[in-house]
Amino acid sequence: MQKLTVTFVIGANATGKSTFIKNHFSDNKAVILDVYDYQQKAYKEAGFNRQIPFGEAFKCLYKANDKLLTDIINILRQGKNIVVEQTLFKAKRRIAYTDKIRQAIENVNIHVYVMRPSDALWESYIAQRKLYGTLQSYKNIAAQIEFPNPSEGIDLIYEVADNNIQLKMDAPNYGIVAAARKELLAEAERMCKEEEKKRSKLALIESMNNRPFWHYCESCGKKAFISAKDAFDDGWDYPPQIGAFGLLGPRTCGDCRITDTLYWKVQQQSLPIVLEETLTAEELKTWQRIKNEPESLLTEE
């Protein structure tokens, strides 16, 4: 039986990965996958567009890589070769792929092409795509790439410099493999704990619709241990019926005005963000309570 092949084309942004794949693999009936498509889908599913917090971006990239890996294995099981446009700057990211692929598929070759264009060609790619930043800024990112090593489970490694494709197989370095697997295991455990924490948080927030919890009016100081529905019926401005837990908004009873709240004060500033050093003791107490919602509402202050 002929061996199947997974080919990874890796490199920094605008190094010609897509062009290389089009010129060298478009006619060989291989399935072509692009990690960018998976990343964009992960961002969309997480509810992000342009502004993505760093921690959330990492989670999205982690999920995108996991989904891409799953698709690679499923396609190989269908007896098809695959070409993947990826970044895979770090050895541990490549090992995460090669380990799972070899565990799932017995008869497979894994090839890697590393894109290293000349400055002139690289600048032309940047100009064609109308990207921001200088060539040097992209080269600084490329400098972070750990060049692939055969010990990572890769059969053939090529360096692509413009039209020159050269086999480059360094001596195996098995030390990086053990370290990478250890890091990957710790990373997976951390992600699992974070996901469990997130699920618990969502379950707690959902429960707040039906359970009584402490409501504090930041204007008059009134407090009440009531359900969200009862609070809404009594005129409270309070999550989850009005606003969201953990986000700045009015926290008032039905008798008080929004103009007496920390939220209103912040909205009158030229820069509408909370500056803790400008808050009174009571405002700081309110802000700390809001930041720690809904847990801060489960026990009486």
C-alpha positions as CSV (number, residue, x, y, z in Angstrom):
1,M,0.0,0.0,0.0
2,Q,1.4,3.4,-1.0
3,K,2.2,5.7,1.9
4,L,0.0,8.8,2.4
5,T,1.7,12.1,2.9
6,V,1.0,15.2,5.0
7,T,2.9,18.2,3.8
8,F,3.1,21.3,6.1
9,V,4.2,24.6,4.4
10,I,5.2,26.9,7.3
11,G,6.7,30.3,7.7
12,A,6.1,33.9,8.8
13,N,3.4,36.1,7.4
14,A,3.6,37.0,3.7
15,T,6.5,34.6,3.0
16,G,4.7,33.1,0.0
17,K,3.1,30.0,1.5
18,S,-0.1,30.2,-0.5
19,T,1.8,30.9,-3.7
20,F,4.1,28.0,-3.1
21,I,1.2,25.6,-2.5
22,K,-0.6,26.8,-5.6
23,N,2.5,26.4,-7.8
24,H,3.6,23.0,-6.4
25,F,0.6,21.1,-5.1
26,S,-2.6,22.3,-6.8
27,D,-2.5,19.5,-9.4
28,N,-1.6,16.5,-7.3
29,K,-5.1,15.8,-6.0
30,A,-4.1,16.5,-2.4
31,V,-6.6,18.1,0.0
32,I,-5.4,21.6,0.8
33,L,-6.1,23.1,4.2
34,D,-5.3,26.5,5.6
35,V,-5.0,27.1,9.4
36,Y,-6.2,30.7,8.8
37,D,-9.7,29.5,7.9
38,Y,-9.9,27.5,11.2
39,Q,-8.6,30.5,13.2
40,Q,-11.3,32.8,11.8
41,K,-14.0,30.3,12.5
42,A,-12.8,29.9,16.1
43,Y,-12.8,33.7,16.6
44,K,-16.3,33.9,15.2
45,E,-17.6,31.1,17.3
46,A,-16.1,32.7,20.4
47,G,-17.9,36.0,19.5
48,F,-14.9,38.0,18.6
49,N,-14.3,40.2,15.6
50,R,-11.3,42.6,15.6
51,Q,-10.7,43.1,19.3
52,I,-9.6,39.9,20.9
53,P,-8.1,39.8,24.4
54,F,-4.7,37.9,24.4
55,G,-5.9,35.1,26.7
56,E,-9.0,34.5,24.6
57,A,-6.9,34.7,21.4
58,F,-4.7,31.9,22.6
59,K,-7.7,29.7,23.4
60,C,-9.2,30.3,20.0
61,L,-5.9,29.4,18.3
62,Y,-5.6,26.3,20.5
63,K,-9.1,25.2,19.4
64,A,-8.4,26.0,15.8
65,N,-5.3,23.9,15.8
66,D,-7.1,21.0,17.5
67,K,-9.9,21.1,14.9
68,L,-7.4,21.3,12.0
69,L,-5.6,18.3,13.4
70,T,-8.8,16.3,13.7
71,D,-9.7,17.1,10.1
72,I,-6.2,16.0,9.0
73,I,-6.6,12.6,10.6
74,N,-10.1,12.1,9.3
75,I,-8.9,13.0,5.7
76,L,-6.0,10.6,6.0
77,R,-8.3,7.9,7.0
78,Q,-10.1,8.4,3.8
79,G,-6.9,7.6,1.9
80,K,-6.1,11.2,0.8
81,N,-2.9,13.2,0.9
82,I,-3.0,16.6,2.5
83,V,-1.2,19.9,2.2
84,V,-1.5,22.3,5.1
85,E,-0.6,26.0,5.2
86,Q,0.4,26.6,8.8
87,T,2.8,28.7,11.0
88,L,4.0,26.1,13.6
89,F,6.9,28.4,14.7
90,K,7.6,26.2,17.8
91,A,8.8,22.6,17.9
92,K,6.2,21.7,20.5
93,R,3.4,22.8,18.1
94,R,4.8,20.6,15.4
95,I,5.2,17.7,17.8
96,A,1.6,18.0,18.9
97,Y,0.7,17.3,15.3
98,T,3.2,14.6,14.4
99,D,2.5,12.6,17.6
100,K,-1.2,12.5,17.1
101,I,-1.0,11.8,13.3
102,R,1.4,8.9,13.8
103,Q,-0.7,7.5,16.7
104,A,-3.8,7.6,14.4
105,I,-2.3,6.6,11.0
106,E,0.4,3.9,10.6
107,N,1.4,4.4,7.0
108,V,2.2,8.1,6.6
109,N,5.0,10.4,5.6
110,I,5.3,13.9,7.1
111,H,7.1,16.5,5.1
112,V,7.7,20.2,6.1
113,Y,8.7,23.1,3.8
114,V,10.0,26.2,5.6
115,M,9.5,29.4,3.6
116,R,12.5,31.7,3.7
117,P,12.3,34.2,0.8
118,S,14.8,36.8,-0.1
119,D,14.2,40.3,1.1
120,A,13.1,41.5,-2.4
121,L,10.6,38.7,-2.9
122,W,9.3,39.1,0.7
123,E,8.8,42.9,0.2
124,S,6.9,42.2,-3.0
125,Y,4.5,39.8,-1.2
126,I,4.0,42.4,1.6
127,A,3.2,45.1,-1.1
128,Q,0.8,42.7,-3.0
129,R,-1.2,42.1,0.1
130,K,-1.1,45.7,1.2
131,L,0.0,44.8,4.6
132,Y,1.1,47.2,7.4
133,G,4.5,47.1,8.9
134,T,8.1,47.1,7.6
135,L,10.0,44.1,6.2
136,Q,12.1,44.2,9.4
137,S,9.1,43.8,11.6
138,Y,8.1,40.6,9.7
139,K,11.7,39.4,9.9
140,N,11.7,39.9,13.6
141,I,8.7,37.6,13.9
142,A,10.3,35.0,11.5
143,A,13.4,35.0,13.8
144,Q,11.2,33.3,16.4
145,I,10.8,30.2,14.3
146,E,12.5,27.1,15.6
147,F,13.7,25.3,12.5
148,P,12.2,21.8,12.3
149,N,14.3,18.8,13.4
150,P,13.8,15.2,12.2
151,S,13.5,14.1,15.9
152,E,10.1,15.8,15.9
153,G,8.7,12.9,13.8
154,I,9.3,14.6,10.4
155,D,10.5,12.5,7.5
156,L,11.7,15.3,5.1
157,I,12.5,18.9,5.8
158,Y,13.0,21.5,3.0
159,E,14.1,25.1,3.1
160,V,12.5,27.2,0.3
161,A,14.5,30.3,-0.7
162,D,12.6,31.9,-3.6
163,N,12.7,29.2,-6.4
164,N,15.4,27.2,-4.6
165,I,14.1,24.1,-2.7
166,Q,16.8,22.5,-0.7
167,L,16.6,19.4,1.6
168,K,17.8,20.4,5.1
169,M,18.0,17.6,7.6
170,D,19.8,18.6,10.7
171,A,21.2,16.0,13.1
172,P,18.4,14.6,15.4
173,N,18.0,16.4,18.7
174,Y,15.8,14.2,20.9
175,G,16.1,16.5,23.9
176,I,13.7,19.0,22.4
177,V,11.0,16.2,22.0
178,A,10.9,15.3,25.7
179,A,10.8,18.9,26.8
180,A,8.0,19.7,24.2
181,R,5.8,16.8,25.3
182,K,6.1,17.9,28.9
183,E,5.1,21.5,28.0
184,L,2.2,20.2,25.9
185,L,0.9,18.0,28.7
186,A,1.0,20.9,31.2
187,E,-0.6,23.2,28.6
188,A,-3.4,20.7,28.0
189,E,-4.0,20.3,31.8
190,R,-4.2,24.1,32.2
191,M,-6.6,24.5,29.3
192,C,-8.8,21.8,30.8
193,K,-8.9,23.5,34.2
194,E,-9.7,26.8,32.5
195,E,-12.5,25.3,30.5
196,E,-13.9,23.7,33.7
197,K,-13.7,27.0,35.5
198,K,-15.5,28.7,32.6
199,R,-18.3,26.1,32.6
200,S,-18.7,26.5,36.4
201,K,-18.9,30.3,36.0
202,L,-21.5,30.0,33.3
203,A,-23.5,27.6,35.4
204,L,-23.4,30.0,38.3
205,I,-24.5,32.9,36.2
206,E,-27.3,30.9,34.8
207,S,-28.4,29.9,38.3
208,M,-28.7,33.6,39.3
209,N,-31.9,33.9,37.3
210,N,-33.7,31.6,39.8
211,R,-31.9,31.9,43.1
212,P,-32.0,34.8,45.6
213,F,-28.9,36.8,46.0
214,W,-27.8,40.1,47.6
215,H,-28.7,43.2,45.8
216,Y,-27.0,46.4,46.9
217,C,-28.2,49.9,45.9
218,E,-25.0,52.0,45.5
219,S,-27.0,55.2,45.9
220,C,-29.0,54.8,49.1
221,G,-27.3,51.8,50.6
222,K,-30.4,49.6,50.6
223,K,-29.8,45.9,50.3
224,A,-32.2,43.0,49.7
225,F,-31.8,39.2,49.4
226,I,-34.2,38.5,46.5
227,S,-34.4,36.8,43.2
228,A,-33.6,38.5,39.9
229,K,-37.3,38.4,38.9
230,D,-38.4,39.9,42.2
231,A,-35.7,42.6,41.9
232,F,-36.8,43.5,38.4
233,D,-40.4,43.6,39.4
234,D,-39.4,46.0,42.3
235,G,-37.6,48.3,39.8
236,W,-34.0,47.4,40.6
237,D,-31.4,48.1,37.9
238,Y,-29.4,45.0,38.4
239,P,-28.0,42.0,36.5
240,P,-28.9,39.6,35.1
241,Q,-32.1,41.3,34.1
242,I,-30.4,44.7,33.4
243,G,-26.7,44.7,32.5
244,A,-24.2,41.9,33.0
245,F,-22.4,40.6,36.0
246,G,-18.8,41.9,36.3
247,L,-19.3,44.8,33.9
248,L,-19.8,48.4,35.1
249,G,-23.4,49.5,35.1
250,P,-25.9,51.0,37.5
251,R,-26.7,49.0,40.7
252,T,-29.7,50.7,42.1
253,C,-33.0,50.0,43.8
254,G,-36.3,51.2,42.3
255,D,-36.3,54.4,44.3
256,C,-32.9,55.8,43.3
257,R,-31.5,57.5,40.2
258,I,-28.9,56.3,37.8
259,T,-27.2,59.8,38.0
260,D,-26.0,58.9,41.5
261,T,-24.1,55.8,40.4
262,L,-20.4,55.1,39.7
263,Y,-21.5,54.2,36.1
264,W,-22.9,57.7,35.6
265,K,-19.7,59.3,37.0
266,V,-17.5,57.3,34.7
267,Q,-19.6,58.1,31.6
268,Q,-19.2,61.9,32.3
269,Q,-15.4,61.6,32.0
270,S,-13.5,62.4,28.8
271,L,-12.1,58.8,29.0
272,P,-14.9,56.5,30.2
273,I,-12.8,54.0,32.2
274,V,-12.6,53.4,35.9
275,L,-9.6,55.1,37.5
276,E,-9.5,53.6,41.0
277,E,-7.3,56.4,42.4
278,T,-10.1,58.9,41.7
279,L,-12.8,56.9,43.6
280,T,-14.2,57.5,47.0
281,A,-14.1,54.7,49.6
282,E,-17.8,53.8,48.9
283,E,-17.2,53.9,45.1
284,L,-14.2,51.7,45.4
285,K,-16.2,49.3,47.5
286,T,-18.9,49.2,44.8
287,W,-16.4,48.7,42.0
288,Q,-14.7,45.8,43.8
289,R,-18.1,44.2,44.3
290,I,-19.0,44.6,40.6
291,K,-15.7,43.2,39.5
292,N,-16.2,40.1,41.6
293,E,-19.8,39.4,40.6
294,P,-21.7,37.2,40.9
295,E,-19.7,35.5,43.7
296,S,-19.6,38.7,45.6
297,L,-23.4,38.7,45.8
298,L,-23.8,35.2,47.4
299,T,-22.8,36.2,50.9
300,E,-23.8,39.3,52.8
301,E,-21.1,42.0,53.1
